[in-house]
Amino acid sequence: MTATIHAVQPVLSARRRWTVLAVCCLSMFLVGLDTTIVNVGLPAIGHGLGVGTRSLEWTVDAYTLVLASLLMSSGALADRFGRRRVFQVGLVVFGVASLLCAVAPSAGTLVAARAVQGIGASMLSPVALAIVVNAMPDPRERAQAIGVWASVFGLSMAAGPVAGGALIAGFGWRSVFWINVPVIVAALVLVAVFVPESRAQRAQRLDLPGQVLLTVVIGVSVGVLIEGPRIGWTSPAALAMYVLAAVAMVAFVRVESRRREPLMDPRLFRSPVFSSAVLGAVAVFVVLNVTLLLNTLYLQHARGWTPLATGMATLPMAVGATVCAPLSGHLVGRLGPRLPLALAGGFITVGGLCLVRLDQHTSVVLLLLAYSLIGIGFGFANAPITNTAVSGLPRSRAGVAGAITSTARQFGSAIGIAIAGGLVTAAGPTGLAQASRPGWFLVAACGVLLCLVAHASRPTKDAARLASPQAPRAA
């Protein structure tokens, strides 16, 4: 039986609303940072723990896979039991897992600790967005706040390699995990003082079958991309994984279509606008993670750069994302999502095309230009995608709305890491540049896809109607 919770949402002053946003952004900075900060340290981690590229891929994807798999349930838990409460639990889990990562004696322990980190992060990402959405009742102010949120999240992911390179140069690879601890402590204090409790007026029941099936779909899909080069794309093991992923996907859609309160309502995807927003979120994070991993391996293995120099090479990407994300939020608030999405697609396409002929001696100026263009596109993309998806659901289900787009982002991150790693796994230092060229074609193709998403963007009233919890459904 579904419980109904009558919660009085506090009316916050403008100063308090923006303080809440700042606190949520601090915590979200950690989630984004830990998605990418490890990238630049992969060679150092591999050397320190004695593992190869495939194990290093799992070091990154263990975090993103768990994060992507649990975001939906974490959003529903937050809507039911209280967003601040779940947010605080997530901070504690994330902090403890960071300590485990910092002292990990082996690659297996590190991968396991990264998975636990993903559990904590899943309680932060959608919940932070839900807290922000509920604190900002005015649509224009909410669009601006989402722009700031997207700016900080985008900055954290783009700045991860810069921060990682500096930390590794000064303190070794374990410092990229130690640095989380004081930030977590500060965030816990700030959340307790400034963030009010909120929850959905109508609590959603947990959907364990849907959660299990979603985890299988995401885990098997990305797992076969990572292990495919080793086991063979047409091997019996690979074929079995294809079948398992397909069966789990069909079962997921069938189960969710019949549940009164599903983990992810398949009816939402009847809306071309909502579907395109989710697809765009996947594409944007495929771009970011393909770019960061190929950059790390190319500059350190093929050109002999240090982790610090490699991280600094991505600084133009971080600057582009930071400058353009709030501008994108402003454009969304005034003109809607179409223009910033079109700009995002254009910049990303050109940036990817700059590197499709990458070789051992490609000009550093061209590299920095390409990274800058991709960063600008990334900055323009996040606010319109998030705003479109969130606007497609009632405010009472803001946690689930944020979770859908966050799941798409992290799924894109995992796919990007798997594809980029698969392209260069067998390549030596001299052949790595040529082996990575298909990855840059993929980046350009994702930019074109964003242009198509921009063309499809329009008000999402149909998605909101489809998401109505009052619609009849079989138990």
Rosetta blueprint (number, residue, H / E / L):
1 M L
2 T L
3 A L
4 T E
5 I L
6 H L
7 A L
8 V L
9 Q L
10 P L
11 V L
12 L L
13 S L
14 A H
15 R H
16 R H
17 R H
18 W H
19 T H
20 V H
21 L H
22 A H
23 V H
24 C H
25 C H
26 L H
27 S H
28 M H
29 F H
30 L H
31 V H
32 G H
33 L H
34 D H
35 T H
36 T H
37 I L
38 V L
39 N H
40 V H
41 G H
42 L H
43 P H
44 A H
45 I H
46 G H
47 H H
48 G H
49 L H
50 G L
51 V L
52 G L
53 T H
54 R H
55 S H
56 L H
57 E H
58 W H
59 T H
60 V H
61 D H
62 A H
63 Y H
64 T H
65 L H
66 V H
67 L H
68 A H
69 S H
70 L H
71 L H
72 M H
73 S H
74 S H
75 G H
76 A H
77 L H
78 A H
79 D H
80 R H
81 F H
82 G L
83 R H
84 R H
85 R H
86 V H
87 F H
88 Q H
89 V H
90 G H
91 L H
92 V H
93 V H
94 F H
95 G H
96 V H
97 A H
98 S H
99 L H
100 L H
101 C H
102 A H
103 V L
104 A L
105 P L
106 S L
107 A H
108 G H
109 T H
110 L H
111 V H
112 A H
113 A H
114 R H
115 A H
116 V H
117 Q H
118 G H
119 I H
120 G H
121 A H
122 S H
123 M L
124 L L
125 S H
126 P H
127 V H
128 A H
129 L H
130 A H
131 I H
132 V H
133 V H
134 N H
135 A H
136 M L
137 P L
138 D L
139 P H
140 R H
141 E H
142 R H
143 A H
144 Q H
145 A H
146 I H
147 G H
148 V H
149 W H
150 A H
151 S H
152 V H
153 F H
154 G H
155 L H
156 S H
157 M H
158 A H
159 A H
160 G H
161 P H
162 V H
163 A H
164 G H
165 G H
166 A H
167 L H
168 I H
169 A H
170 G H
171 F H
172 G L
173 W L
174 R L
175 S H
176 V H
177 F H
178 W H
179 I L
180 N H
181 V H
182 P H
183 V H
184 I H
185 V H
186 A H
187 A H
188 L H
189 V H
190 L H
191 V H
192 A H
193 V H
194 F H
195 V L
196 P L
197 E L
198 S L
199 R L
200 A L
201 Q L
202 R E
203 A L
204 Q L
205 R L
206 L L
207 D L
208 L H
209 P H
210 G H
211 Q H
212 V H
213 L H
214 L H
215 T H
216 V H
217 V H
218 I H
219 G H
220 V H
221 S H
222 V H
223 G H
224 V H
225 L H
226 I H
227 E H
228 G H
229 P H
230 R H
231 I H
232 G L
233 W L
234 T L
235 S L
236 P H
237 A H
238 A H
239 L H
240 A H
241 M H
242 Y H
243 V H
244 L H
245 A H
246 A H
247 V H
248 A H
249 M H
250 V H
251 A H
252 F H
253 V H
254 R H
255 V H
256 E H
257 S H
258 R H
259 R L
260 R L
261 E L
262 P L
263 L L
264 M L
265 D L
266 P H
267 R H
268 L H
269 F H
270 R H
271 S L
272 P H
273 V H
274 F H
275 S H
276 S H
277 A H
278 V H
279 L H
280 G H
281 A H
282 V H
283 A H
284 V H
285 F H
286 V H
287 V H
288 L H
289 N H
290 V H
291 T H
292 L H
293 L H
294 L H
295 N H
296 T H
297 L H
298 Y H
299 L H
300 Q H
301 H H
302 A H
303 R L
304 G L
305 W L
306 T L
307 P H
308 L H
309 A H
310 T H
311 G H
312 M H
313 A H
314 T L
315 L H
316 P H
317 M H
318 A H
319 V H
320 G H
321 A H
322 T H
323 V H
324 C H
325 A H
326 P H
327 L H
328 S H
329 G H
330 H H
331 L H
332 V H
333 G H
334 R H
335 L H
336 G L
337 P L
338 R H
339 L H
340 P H
341 L H
342 A H
343 L H
344 A H
345 G H
346 G H
347 F H
348 I H
349 T H
350 V H
351 G H
352 G H
353 L H
354 C L
355 L L
356 V L
357 R L
358 L L
359 D L
360 Q L
361 H L
362 T L
363 S L
364 V H
365 V H
366 L H
367 L H
368 L H
369 L H
370 A H
371 Y H
372 S H
373 L H
374 I H
375 G H
376 I H
377 G H
378 F H
379 G H
380 F H
381 A H
382 N H
383 A H
384 P H
385 I H
386 T H
387 N H
388 T H
389 A H
390 V H
391 S H
392 G L
393 L L
394 P L
395 R H
396 S H
397 R H
398 A H
399 G H
400 V H
401 A H
402 G H
403 A H
404 I H
405 T H
406 S H
407 T H
408 A H
409 R H
410 Q H
411 F H
412 G H
413 S H
414 A H
415 I H
416 G H
417 I H
418 A H
419 I H
420 A H
421 G H
422 G H
423 L H
424 V H
425 T L
426 A L
427 A L
428 G L
429 P L
430 T L
431 G L
432 L H
433 A H
434 Q H
435 A H
436 S L
437 R H
438 P H
439 G H
440 W H
441 F H
442 L H
443 V H
444 A H
445 A H
446 C H
447 G H
448 V H
449 L H
450 L H
451 C H
452 L H
453 V H
454 A H
455 H H
456 A H
457 S L
458 R L
459 P L
460 T L
461 K H
462 D H
463 A H
464 A H
465 R H
466 L H
467 A L
468 S L
469 P L
470 Q L
471 A L
472 P L
473 R L
474 A L
475 A L
